[in-house]
């Protein structure tokens, strides 16, 4: 597939109110589909909202397995609307008795392709979630999708691994603070450019103590590091933007970061550093 329409669902989730958030997400996905979106991306922990000081103690009961009721409903919506859905939830894995800050990838036929669990946990997340360990790439109906979540963007290795494993689009559900807006700008553009890949950052909106805390500003960044489209600050919005996957080969001919990688050097240096520390 060449051209793909990405739907960025910049959502204002209610803290701890799963029913409200799920109903709202369904309505927004349907809206994005009606506007032609092939993929709908929701923010980090959209189903619970993001304020661990409030919901942290309740995360066990708020979490769900990958085949839980919320994902089953979203699978039906994805199939009905013929749209790929990226749905971040607190994912409970019974065999480990652990909770992960995950994003579930649902294909346009309703099939759950799998999940990505956030590898780099920020702040209080370490208290409630287990670190993810894998960087899967999902072959959806419209493109190959890699996922990283929020703080992961500060670690170039994740986006690089996803790209080398074939991701054409990296989606980044987030709950990014207003005081770190400059990092949002730098990280999204840098990860896209250095990997010559499309990056889709979808950020939540949330007010705390009467002031904007999670600012929105969701964006699509092209493989040349240029911001193609950006959502408003401080309010819900759906942004639909078309990307052309065929442009990747052209961009990579001009920005040859992937061709000129020295992976053998990096791996050897990493191993030396690790051995020295041990």
N, C-alpha and C positions, 0 to 999 in steps of 0.2 A: 504493500500500500504506500502511495506517495504522500498525499496530503491528509493530515489528521487534524480534527478540531478538538482542542483541549478545553475543558470546562473547569475553571477554577472556582470552587465554591467557598467563598469567604464568609464564614458562618459565625454567628454570635451564639454560642452554646450556653445553656443554663446549667449552672454548677450542680451536678448530682441528679439532674432530672432526665433520665434516659428516655422516657417515653416522649417528652417534649422534643428532645434533641433528635430522636430517630424520626418522629413525624415530620419535623422541620427539614431534616436531611432528605427524606423521601420527596417532599414537595420541591426542594431546590434541585434535586437530581432530575425530576420530571421537567422542571423549567429549563434546565441546561439541555436536556434531550430535545425539547421542543424547539430549541434554538440551534439544533444541529450538532451538538457536541458528540464526539465519539468516545471520549473519556471524561469522567467526572471525578475530581479529586477533592476530598474533604480534609479539614485540618486535623492536626494531631489531637488524639483523644476527643474527637468531636462529640462522641456519645455521652461523655461524662462532664465535659468542660474541663478546663485546665486550671486548677487551683488546689494543689496537693495539701496545703495547710487546712483546707476544708474537707476534701474528699478522701484524703490519704487513709484515714482510719476505716473508711467504708469501701476501699478498693476491692477487697476480696468479694464482697457481695455484688459490687458493680461490674466486676469482670465477667467475661463469658468465654467459652471455648470457641474455636473457629467454626464449629457447626452449631453454635448457639442460636437463639431465636432472632437476634438482631441481624446477624449475617444471613440467616435463612430468608428473612424478609427482604433484605437488600439484594439477595440473589434473584428473588422473584421480580423485583423492580428492574434490575439490570437486564434480565431476559425480556421482560415486557417492553422496556424502553430501548432495547438493542444498544446498550451502552456499557462500556467498561467502567467499573466503580472501584476506587481506592478508598477503603474505609478503615481509618485508624481507631482502634479500640484497646482497652486493657484486656489482653488475651490470657485466659487461664489455661494452663496445661496441667491436667489432672495427674498425669504420670510423674510429674516433677513437683506437684503441689506449689507451682510458681506462677507469678503474673509477669507478663512481658508488655512493654509499651510497643504495640505492634500496629502494622498496617496490613489489612487483608486485601488481596487483589482478586476481584471477581470479574470474570470474562463477560462479554456481551450476551452469551447464551445462558448465563446464570451459574456457570461452573466456577467454584472457588479454586483458584489456581495455587493458592498458598498464602503465606504471610512473611513479612519481614519484621524482625524484632530489633528495636533500637539498640545499637551497639554501644554508643557513648551516652551514658546517663548523666543528666545534669542536676545539680542541687539535690533536692529531696527525692528525686526519682530513685536514687541509690537505696533509699530506705524501703521503697515499696516494690520496685521492679527488679527483675533479673536481667543481666546483660545478654543481649543477643550475640550470636557467634557466627552467623552466616550472611553472605551477600548474594541472595538469589536474583536472577534476572528472569522475568516472566514474559513468555511469548503470548501476547494478547492478540485479539482479532485485527488490531490496527497497527501495532508496533511492539518492539521489544522494550519492556519497561523495567527499570531498576528503581528501587526505593531506598531513600535514606530519610531519617526523621530529625528535623530541627538541629540540635547540637551536633549531630553527625557531620553537618556541613563544615564545621570548623576543623575537620580532619580530612585532608585531601585524599588520603588512602582509600576511603570508602567510594567516593565518586570515581576514582581511577580504576578500582577493581571492577565496579559495575560496568564501566565503559569497555574495559578489556574483555569482559565476559559477554559483550555484545549489546549492551543497552543503547538504544537510540534516544530514549527520553528518560531522564531521571526525575522522578517526582519527589518532592520534599514537603510532606505535611509538617506543619510547624505550630508552635505556640510561642512566638518570639516577642520579647518585651520591647516596649517603646524606647527604653534607655539604651538598647543595643541596636538601634536602627542602622547605625553605620556598619556594624558587623553583618547585618542582613544584606546590605548593599554589596559589601566587599565579597562575602562568601558566595552568594548566589552567582555573581558575575564571574568570579575567579574559577569556581568549580565548572561552570559551563565552558569558559574559554580554554582552560588548560586541558580539557578533555574533548574539546570540539563536539559538544553534545548539547541537546536541548535540555534546559533545566526548568522545572515547574515548581515554584515555591508557593504553597498555599498556607497562609497564616490566619490564625483565629482572631476574632475581635472580642475583647472583654474589658469591661470597666471594673476598676477596683478602687474602693474608697472615693467614688465619684470622679475618678480620673481614668483616662485611657491607659490600660496596662499592656494588653496585647493589641497591636495597632493595625492589623490587616496588612495592606500594602502588598497583597499577593501579586506575583509576577511570573511572566514567562521570559526567560533569557535565551537568546539564540546561541548557536555554537561559536559565534564570534565574540561573545561577551556582551552583546548589545541587548538592552532591555526592550523586548518587542511590545509588551503590553503590561500595564500595572493597574491594580485595583486601587480604589480610594482608601484613605486612612480613616479608621475609627467607625466604620459602618459595614453592615452586610452588603455583599455584592456578588453577582455572578459575572465572571469575565470569560468570554469565549474567544479564543484565538486560534487561527489556522496555522499549522506549521507544515513545511514541506520536507519530508525525510530525504528526498533526493538531493537537497542542498548540502547534506552532510559530506558527501564525497567532494563536492566543489570546495567547501570550507576547509576540509582536511588537506586538500592540495595546496592551499595558501597558508594555512597555519599547521605546521607539520609536527606538532607536539607529540602525537602518538607514534609517528614514524621514527622520530629521533629519540625516543625513550632509550635509556641505558639500564634496562631492568636488571641485567646480570650484575652491574655495578651496585645498584641500590640494594639488591638482595644480599650481596656479599657484605656490604657495609652494615646493614641491619644485623646480620648474623654476628659480625665482629663486635658490634656494640652490645648485643645481648650477652654474648659469651664473656665479655669483659665485666659486665655488671654482675654476672653470676659468679 
